[in-house]
Amino acid sequence: MARKKIWEIDSRFFCSISGSCLALSQIRRILKDSGLVKLSRETEPLIHTQVIMGLKCDNKLSRNINKALDMKYREEIQQLEDFTQCNEIYDYWQKNSDKEKVRGLYWAALSHPLTDLETADLIGDEMHMIIHGSLEKYLLAADENRKLKEDIRRSRTREREIKEERRILNENLKQAEMKLQQNSKSKEATNTINMEKNREKQLQAINVHLQSEMTKMENELRDFREKFELLEQENYRISCQLACPKNDYEEQITSLINEADERELDNKKVLLVGGRKALKEHCRNVICRFGGSFQHHDGGVEQSKKQLCSCARQADIVICALDCISHNACLNMKKICRNEGKRIIYLRNSGVESLNRELLGQLS
C-alpha cells in the first residue's frame, strides 16, 4: 500500500508539518525551485500561510515539499514500514516521541497509509504539547544568551581599562627610567621602577586570564547560537500558527450564530478558558445567542491564575480551548469541575465554528 502524499493528509495538520518538519531556509529554497521566487522573499507569516494553501492539492509546490520531507526523514519512514496495524504506529510514537528525531517520526506517522484520522488527532495533540515545551526552552536559552552577552560586554570594557592602565604604566616606566639615568644613585628611583615593572607583570597576568575567559565565553555564545537556530524554528511555527487570516472567521460568524436560535442556556454562566484574543467578542456573541452569560479568562497568560480558580467556581459551564491554553491550566480546570460537579467542555481548537458545534451537540 502506497504512503500518503501530503495533499492526501487532512489539511488541519499542514500548519504543524510545514512549521515543525521543515526549516524556513528549506521552505524558501523549495519555493524558488517551484518557480515562486517572489513569494520566497516575503515575510515568514505570509510564506507560512501561502504554503499551507498550496498543500491542499497536487501541484509542483506540494510535490516538491513532499519529496523534501521524504528525503529528509527517510530513516524514520523505514522504521514504520513493517507496521501492519494503526495501534502499532501509535505505540511506537508514544515510546519515541521524546527523542531528538520526533519531527521525522511525526511526518512518517502522518503519511503512513494505515494511520487513520483518530490516531492522527492523538499524535497531533501530543506534538502540540511538545512544541509548547520547546518554546519554554527557547525562552530560557534567550535569557541565558542575554546574560552571556552582558558578561562579554563587561569583560571587553575591563580589557580596554587594563590596556589604558598599561599604557599609563609604560609611560610612567619610561619616565622612571629617564630619571634613573639622570640619577643612577637614587635608590628611590630604582624602587619605583621595580614596583612599576612588578605592577606591569601583574597586569599582564590579569590580561592573559581575561583573554582566556573571553575565549571561553565566545565559545559558549557560539553554542547558544546553534541552539537558537533550532529553537527559532519552533518559535516560528508557533508564531505563524497564531497568524491566522481573519476573513475566514468573519464569513462564518453570521451562519454559525443563527444555528443557536432554538437552543437555550437559561442564562447560565459560561466561562471560556484560553482561546484567541481576536475571537473573544465573536465567542461572546455565540454564548449570548444561546442564552448564556459569557465570561473569559486567558488561562494565566496575562490574567491572575488565582482569579481563574475563582471564575471557575462561579461558572455553571467551563469551556477549555485546548490549542490556546497551558497544560497546567487545563488540568486545574478539570480538577475544579470534578470537585464542584460542574460541566466542562473541551474544544480541539478555539475557532467560532468549533465552539458553536460543541454547544449544539451539548444542548441537543
RONUGU-551694 format. One record per residue (C-alpha): residue number from 0; residue in three letters; y, z, x. Coordinates in Angstrom, 2 decimals. Layout:
N
- pos, code, Y, Z, X
- NUM, Ala, Y, Z, X
...
This chain:
364
- pos, code, Y, Z, X
- 0, Met, 0.00, 0.00, 0.00
- 1, Ala, 3.37, -1.08, 1.45
- 2, Arg, 6.02, 1.54, 2.22
- 3, Lys, 9.14, 1.68, 0.02
- 4, Lys, 12.24, -0.18, 1.12
- 5, Ile, 15.47, 1.78, 0.98
- 6, Trp, 16.74, -0.11, -2.09
- 7, Glu, 13.49, 0.87, -3.91
- 8, Ile, 14.20, 4.60, -3.43
- 9, Asp, 16.17, 6.50, -6.11
- 10, Ser, 19.90, 5.97, -5.42
- 11, Arg, 20.52, 9.75, -5.57
- 12, Phe, 19.08, 10.00, -2.04
- 13, Phe, 21.24, 7.25, -0.48
- 14, Cys, 24.01, 9.70, 0.44
- 15, Ser, 21.73, 12.14, 2.30
- 16, Ile, 19.79, 9.34, 4.04
- 17, Ser, 22.85, 7.49, 5.36
- 18, Gly, 24.69, 10.71, 6.23
- 19, Ser, 21.81, 12.60, 7.87
- 20, Cys, 19.45, 9.98, 9.32
- 21, Leu, 21.97, 7.64, 10.97
- 22, Ala, 24.93, 8.45, 13.22
- 23, Leu, 28.34, 6.99, 12.36
- 24, Ser, 28.29, 4.83, 15.52
- 25, Gln, 24.94, 3.33, 14.44
- 26, Ile, 26.28, 2.55, 10.95
- 27, Arg, 29.37, 0.84, 12.41
- 28, Arg, 27.12, -1.31, 14.61
- 29, Ile, 24.89, -2.25, 11.65
- 30, Leu, 27.97, -3.24, 9.61
- 31, Lys, 29.09, -5.57, 12.40
- 32, Asp, 25.60, -7.11, 12.64
- 33, Ser, 25.67, -7.61, 8.86
- 34, Gly, 28.95, -9.56, 9.00
- 35, Leu, 31.09, -6.66, 7.70
- 36, Val, 33.33, -6.34, 10.78
- 37, Lys, 36.44, -5.31, 8.82
- 38, Leu, 34.58, -2.53, 6.99
- 39, Ser, 33.15, -1.21, 10.28
- 40, Arg, 36.71, -0.31, 11.38
- 41, Glu, 37.57, 1.67, 8.24
- 42, Thr, 37.64, 5.47, 7.81
- 43, Glu, 34.41, 7.48, 7.68
- 44, Pro, 34.53, 8.37, 3.94
- 45, Leu, 35.21, 4.75, 2.93
- 46, Ile, 32.37, 3.45, 5.13
- 47, His, 30.00, 6.06, 3.65
- 48, Thr, 30.93, 5.13, 0.05
- 49, Gln, 30.61, 1.37, 0.61
- 50, Val, 27.28, 1.70, 2.44
- 51, Ile, 25.81, 3.71, -0.48
- 52, Met, 26.89, 0.96, -2.89
- 53, Gly, 25.33, -1.69, -0.64
- 54, Leu, 21.95, 0.08, -0.58
- 55, Lys, 21.36, -0.37, -4.31
- 56, Cys, 19.89, -3.88, -3.94
- 57, Asp, 18.11, -6.13, -1.46
- 58, Asn, 20.76, -7.68, 0.82
- 59, Lys, 21.48, -8.21, 4.50
- 60, Leu, 23.09, -4.78, 4.95
- 61, Ser, 20.30, -2.86, 3.18
- 62, Arg, 17.63, -4.77, 5.14
- 63, Asn, 19.35, -4.02, 8.47
- 64, Ile, 19.67, -0.32, 7.62
- 65, Asn, 16.02, -0.17, 6.53
- 66, Lys, 14.99, -1.84, 9.79
- 67, Ala, 17.09, 0.57, 11.87
- 68, Leu, 15.57, 3.60, 10.13
- 69, Asp, 12.00, 2.32, 10.58
- 70, Met, 12.56, 1.64, 14.28
- 71, Lys, 14.33, 4.95, 14.96
- 72, Tyr, 11.70, 7.07, 13.16
- 73, Arg, 8.50, 5.06, 13.72
- 74, Glu, 6.78, 8.10, 15.27
- 75, Glu, 7.37, 10.24, 12.16
- 76, Ile, 6.30, 7.35, 9.91
- 77, Gln, 2.97, 7.05, 11.77
- 78, Gln, 2.37, 10.79, 11.30
- 79, Leu, 2.36, 10.34, 7.48
- 80, Glu, 0.45, 7.02, 7.37
- 81, Asp, -3.00, 8.50, 6.73
- 82, Phe, -1.97, 10.77, 3.84
- 83, Thr, -3.52, 9.69, 0.53
- 84, Gln, -2.05, 12.28, -1.85
- 85, Cys, 1.51, 13.28, -2.67
- 86, Asn, 0.87, 17.01, -2.19
- 87, Glu, -0.31, 16.33, 1.38
- 88, Ile, 3.08, 14.79, 2.17
- 89, Tyr, 4.97, 17.77, 0.73
- 90, Asp, 2.74, 20.31, 2.55
- 91, Tyr, 3.36, 18.52, 5.86
- 92, Trp, 7.11, 18.50, 5.15
- 93, Gln, 7.18, 22.27, 4.49
- 94, Lys, 5.29, 23.02, 7.72
- 95, Asn, 7.53, 20.83, 9.91
- 96, Ser, 10.97, 20.78, 8.22
- 97, Asp, 12.30, 23.50, 10.54
- 98, Lys, 11.79, 21.38, 13.67
- 99, Glu, 14.13, 19.03, 15.55
- 100, Lys, 12.68, 15.85, 14.04
- 101, Val, 13.50, 16.84, 10.44
- 102, Arg, 15.71, 13.74, 9.93
- 103, Gly, 12.89, 11.35, 10.79
- 104, Leu, 10.43, 13.31, 8.66
- 105, Tyr, 12.92, 13.16, 5.76
- 106, Trp, 13.06, 9.34, 5.92
- 107, Ala, 9.28, 8.99, 6.41
- 108, Ala, 8.57, 11.21, 3.37
- 109, Leu, 11.05, 9.50, 1.00
- 110, Ser, 9.90, 5.99, 1.97
- 111, His, 6.18, 6.80, 1.73
- 112, Pro, 4.53, 4.77, -1.09
- 113, Leu, 2.85, 7.86, -2.59
- 114, Thr, 5.97, 10.06, -2.80
- 115, Asp, 6.87, 10.48, -6.50
- 116, Leu, 10.31, 11.42, -7.85
- 117, Glu, 9.43, 15.09, -8.40
- 118, Thr, 8.30, 15.53, -4.80
- 119, Ala, 11.35, 13.62, -3.56
- 120, Asp, 13.60, 16.03, -5.51
- 121, Leu, 11.92, 19.05, -3.90
- 122, Ile, 12.29, 17.58, -0.41
- 123, Gly, 15.89, 16.58, -1.13
- 124, Asp, 16.82, 20.11, -2.30
- 125, Glu, 15.32, 21.66, 0.84
- 126, Met, 17.12, 19.12, 3.04
- 127, His, 20.36, 20.11, 1.30
- 128, Met, 19.87, 23.76, 2.35
- 129, Ile, 19.01, 22.69, 5.92
- 130, Ile, 22.33, 20.80, 6.08
- 131, His, 24.19, 23.94, 4.91
- 132, Gly, 22.63, 25.83, 7.83
- 133, Ser, 23.73, 23.08, 10.22
- 134, Leu, 27.32, 23.44, 9.02
- 135, Glu, 27.29, 27.16, 9.87
- 136, Lys, 26.03, 26.32, 13.38
- 137, Tyr, 28.80, 23.75, 13.70
- 138, Leu, 31.48, 26.32, 12.85
- 139, Leu, 30.06, 28.84, 15.35
- 140, Ala, 29.94, 26.20, 18.09
- 141, Ala, 33.53, 25.19, 17.31
- 142, Asp, 34.67, 28.80, 17.71
- 143, Glu, 32.80, 29.17, 21.00
- 144, Asn, 34.32, 25.91, 22.24
- 145, Arg, 37.81, 27.12, 21.38
- 146, Lys, 37.28, 30.35, 23.33
- 147, Leu, 35.86, 28.43, 26.30
- 148, Lys, 38.86, 26.09, 26.40
- 149, Glu, 41.18, 29.11, 26.37
- 150, Asp, 39.28, 30.66, 29.31
- 151, Ile, 39.58, 27.41, 31.27
- 152, Arg, 43.31, 27.23, 30.50
- 153, Arg, 43.83, 30.77, 31.81
- 154, Ser, 41.77, 30.01, 34.92
- 155, Arg, 43.85, 26.94, 35.71
- 156, Thr, 47.06, 28.91, 35.20
- 157, Arg, 45.79, 31.57, 37.58
- 158, Glu, 44.81, 28.87, 40.09
- 159, Arg, 48.36, 27.50, 40.06
- 160, Glu, 49.71, 31.01, 40.59
- 161, Ile, 47.39, 31.52, 43.55
- 162, Lys, 48.48, 28.21, 45.07
- 163, Glu, 52.11, 29.27, 44.74
- 164, Glu, 51.34, 32.65, 46.30
- 165, Arg, 49.50, 30.89, 49.10
- 166, Arg, 52.48, 28.59, 49.72
- 167, Ile, 54.79, 31.58, 49.92
- 168, Leu, 52.38, 33.37, 52.25
- 169, Asn, 52.21, 30.33, 54.51
- 170, Glu, 55.99, 30.27, 54.71
- 171, Asn, 56.04, 33.98, 55.48
- 172, Leu, 53.36, 33.46, 58.11
- 173, Lys, 55.35, 30.72, 59.80
- 174, Gln, 58.45, 32.91, 59.80
- 175, Ala, 56.43, 35.78, 61.25
- 176, Glu, 55.01, 33.54, 63.96
- 177, Met, 58.53, 32.37, 64.85
- 178, Lys, 59.66, 35.99, 65.01
- 179, Leu, 56.67, 36.83, 67.21
- 180, Gln, 57.58, 34.05, 69.59
- 181, Gln, 61.10, 35.39, 69.80
- 182, Asn, 59.93, 38.92, 70.42
- 183, Ser, 56.36, 38.92, 71.71
- 184, Lys, 56.62, 42.65, 72.49
- 185, Ser, 57.36, 43.60, 68.90
- 186, Lys, 54.34, 45.46, 67.55
- 187, Glu, 55.74, 45.43, 64.04
- 188, Ala, 55.85, 41.64, 64.01
- 189, Thr, 52.25, 41.47, 65.21
- 190, Asn, 51.04, 43.81, 62.47
- 191, Thr, 52.93, 41.82, 59.85
- 192, Ile, 51.27, 38.59, 60.93
- 193, Asn, 47.84, 40.21, 60.86
- 194, Met, 48.47, 41.55, 57.39
- 195, Glu, 49.61, 38.16, 56.18
- 196, Lys, 46.55, 36.50, 57.68
- 197, Asn, 44.25, 39.03, 56.03
- 198, Arg, 46.04, 38.50, 52.73
- 199, Glu, 45.59, 34.76, 53.09
- 200, Lys, 41.86, 35.20, 53.71
- 201, Gln, 41.59, 37.37, 50.60
- 202, Leu, 43.39, 34.77, 48.52
- 203, Gln, 41.16, 32.05, 49.91
- 204, Ala, 38.09, 34.05, 48.86
- 205, Ile, 39.58, 34.58, 45.38
- 206, Asn, 40.36, 30.87, 45.16
- 207, Val, 36.77, 29.92, 46.07
- 208, His, 35.47, 32.30, 43.39
- 209, Leu, 37.80, 30.84, 40.76
- 210, Gln, 36.78, 27.30, 41.70
- 211, Ser, 33.14, 28.30, 41.17
- 212, Glu, 33.95, 29.87, 37.80
- 213, Met, 35.85, 26.77, 36.71
- 214, Thr, 32.91, 24.52, 37.59
- 215, Lys, 30.58, 26.74, 35.58
- 216, Met, 32.93, 26.72, 32.56
- 217, Glu, 33.31, 22.95, 32.71
- 218, Asn, 29.51, 22.57, 32.66
- 219, Glu, 29.33, 24.85, 29.62
- 220, Leu, 32.08, 22.85, 27.94
- 221, Arg, 30.11, 19.64, 28.50
- 222, Asp, 27.03, 21.24, 26.91
- 223, Phe, 29.10, 22.31, 23.89
- 224, Arg, 30.47, 18.79, 23.52
- 225, Glu, 26.92, 17.44, 23.33
- 226, Lys, 26.15, 19.98, 20.61
- 227, Phe, 29.34, 18.93, 18.85
- 228, Glu, 28.19, 15.31, 18.65
- 229, Leu, 25.09, 16.39, 16.71
- 230, Leu, 26.90, 18.90, 14.52
- 231, Glu, 29.72, 16.47, 13.73
- 232, Gln, 27.11, 14.10, 12.26
- 233, Glu, 26.04, 16.84, 9.85
- 234, Asn, 29.65, 17.72, 9.06
- 235, Tyr, 30.42, 14.02, 8.42
- 236, Arg, 27.55, 13.81, 5.92
- 237, Ile, 28.81, 16.88, 4.01
- 238, Ser, 32.49, 15.83, 4.01
- 239, Cys, 31.53, 12.35, 2.80
- 240, Gln, 29.34, 13.81, 0.07
- 241, Leu, 32.46, 15.55, -1.29
- 242, Ala, 34.50, 12.30, -1.09
- 243, Cys, 33.19, 11.04, -4.42
- 244, Pro, 35.31, 8.49, -6.38
- 245, Lys, 36.97, 9.97, -9.47
- 246, Asn, 36.95, 6.79, -11.59
- 247, Asp, 33.26, 7.12, -12.45
- 248, Tyr, 33.89, 10.57, -13.96
- 249, Glu, 36.99, 9.53, -15.87
- 250, Glu, 35.00, 6.77, -17.64
- 251, Gln, 32.23, 9.19, -18.69
- 252, Ile, 34.29, 12.19, -19.88
- 253, Thr, 35.01, 11.00, -23.45
- 254, Ser, 31.49, 9.82, -24.30
- 255, Leu, 29.86, 12.96, -22.83
- 256, Ile, 32.13, 15.42, -24.62
- 257, Asn, 31.71, 13.67, -28.00
- 258, Glu, 27.97, 14.45, -27.93
- 259, Ala, 28.82, 18.16, -28.23
- 260, Asp, 30.40, 17.89, -31.69
- 261, Glu, 27.26, 19.02, -33.53
- 262, Arg, 26.35, 21.80, -31.07
- 263, Glu, 27.96, 25.26, -31.10
- 264, Leu, 28.04, 28.16, -28.60
- 265, Asp, 29.52, 30.54, -31.19
- 266, Asn, 32.42, 31.49, -28.88
- 267, Lys, 30.03, 32.82, -26.20
- 268, Lys, 31.44, 33.42, -22.72
- 269, Val, 30.10, 30.77, -20.32
- 270, Leu, 30.53, 31.36, -16.54
- 271, Leu, 30.28, 28.29, -14.24
- 272, Val, 29.50, 29.33, -10.63
- 273, Gly, 30.28, 26.73, -7.94
- 274, Gly, 30.90, 23.10, -8.79
- 275, Arg, 33.53, 20.70, -7.58
- 276, Lys, 37.13, 21.88, -7.88
- 277, Ala, 38.30, 18.44, -9.07
- 278, Leu, 35.95, 18.60, -12.09
- 279, Lys, 36.84, 22.16, -13.18
- 280, Glu, 39.07, 21.13, -16.09
- 281, His, 36.58, 18.47, -17.26
- 282, Cys, 33.85, 21.13, -17.36
- 283, Arg, 36.19, 23.44, -19.28
- 284, Asn, 36.67, 20.68, -21.91
- 285, Val, 32.89, 20.26, -22.31
- 286, Ile, 32.32, 24.03, -22.79
- 287, Cys, 35.19, 24.29, -25.27
- 288, Arg, 33.89, 21.37, -27.31
- 289, Phe, 30.59, 23.19, -27.56
- 290, Gly, 32.50, 26.16, -28.99
- 291, Gly, 32.25, 28.36, -25.91
- 292, Ser, 34.75, 30.35, -23.82
- 293, Phe, 34.95, 28.93, -20.26
- 294, Gln, 35.12, 30.98, -17.06
- 295, His, 34.80, 29.73, -13.47
- 296, His, 34.11, 31.24, -10.03
- 297, Asp, 33.73, 29.21, -6.81
- 298, Gly, 30.78, 31.33, -5.61
- 299, Gly, 32.70, 33.23, -2.90
- 300, Val, 34.40, 30.35, -1.04
- 301, Glu, 37.98, 31.41, -1.86
- 302, Gln, 37.48, 33.97, -4.63
- 303, Ser, 36.07, 37.50, -4.11
- 304, Lys, 32.28, 37.93, -4.18
- 305, Lys, 32.76, 41.33, -5.93
- 306, Gln, 34.70, 39.54, -8.65
- 307, Leu, 31.74, 37.16, -9.05
- 308, Cys, 29.38, 40.04, -9.97
- 309, Ser, 31.91, 41.41, -12.48
- 310, Cys, 32.35, 37.97, -14.10
- 311, Ala, 28.58, 37.51, -14.36
- 312, Arg, 28.12, 40.84, -16.18
- 313, Gln, 30.85, 39.95, -18.69
- 314, Ala, 29.45, 36.46, -19.42
- 315, Asp, 26.84, 35.58, -22.05
- 316, Ile, 25.56, 32.49, -20.21
- 317, Val, 25.70, 31.75, -16.45
- 318, Ile, 25.54, 28.18, -15.12
- 319, Cys, 24.88, 27.59, -11.37
- 320, Ala, 25.71, 24.19, -9.78
- 321, Leu, 23.10, 24.09, -7.03
- 322, Asp, 24.79, 21.35, -4.97
- 323, Cys, 28.06, 23.30, -4.58
- 324, Ile, 27.06, 26.97, -4.22
- 325, Ser, 25.71, 29.07, -1.36
- 326, His, 22.07, 30.13, -1.35
- 327, Asn, 23.01, 33.85, -1.38
- 328, Ala, 25.37, 33.45, -4.35
- 329, Cys, 22.63, 31.66, -6.32
- 330, Leu, 20.12, 34.46, -5.60
- 331, Asn, 22.65, 37.13, -6.64
- 332, Met, 23.27, 35.36, -9.96
- 333, Lys, 19.54, 35.12, -10.61
- 334, Lys, 19.07, 38.86, -9.93
- 335, Ile, 22.02, 39.94, -12.11
- 336, Cys, 20.97, 37.72, -15.03
- 337, Arg, 17.41, 39.02, -14.85
- 338, Asn, 18.57, 42.66, -14.85
- 339, Glu, 21.16, 42.14, -17.61
- 340, Gly, 18.92, 39.94, -19.76
- 341, Lys, 21.34, 37.02, -19.66
- 342, Arg, 20.54, 33.32, -19.86
- 343, Ile, 21.01, 31.34, -16.61
- 344, Ile, 21.08, 27.55, -16.37
- 345, Tyr, 20.65, 25.62, -13.10
- 346, Leu, 22.37, 22.25, -12.55
- 347, Arg, 20.93, 19.97, -9.85
- 348, Asn, 24.40, 18.52, -9.38
- 349, Ser, 27.87, 19.58, -10.52
- 350, Gly, 28.76, 16.39, -12.43
- 351, Val, 30.07, 16.47, -16.01
- 352, Glu, 27.14, 14.37, -17.20
- 353, Ser, 24.63, 16.86, -15.80
- 354, Leu, 26.46, 19.82, -17.46
- 355, Asn, 26.61, 18.06, -20.83
- 356, Arg, 22.93, 17.08, -20.67
- 357, Glu, 21.77, 20.62, -19.83
- 358, Leu, 23.82, 22.17, -22.67
- 359, Leu, 22.50, 19.63, -25.17
- 360, Gly, 18.97, 20.47, -24.09
- 361, Gln, 19.52, 24.25, -24.24
- 362, Leu, 21.18, 24.20, -27.69
- 363, Ser, 18.91, 21.61, -29.38
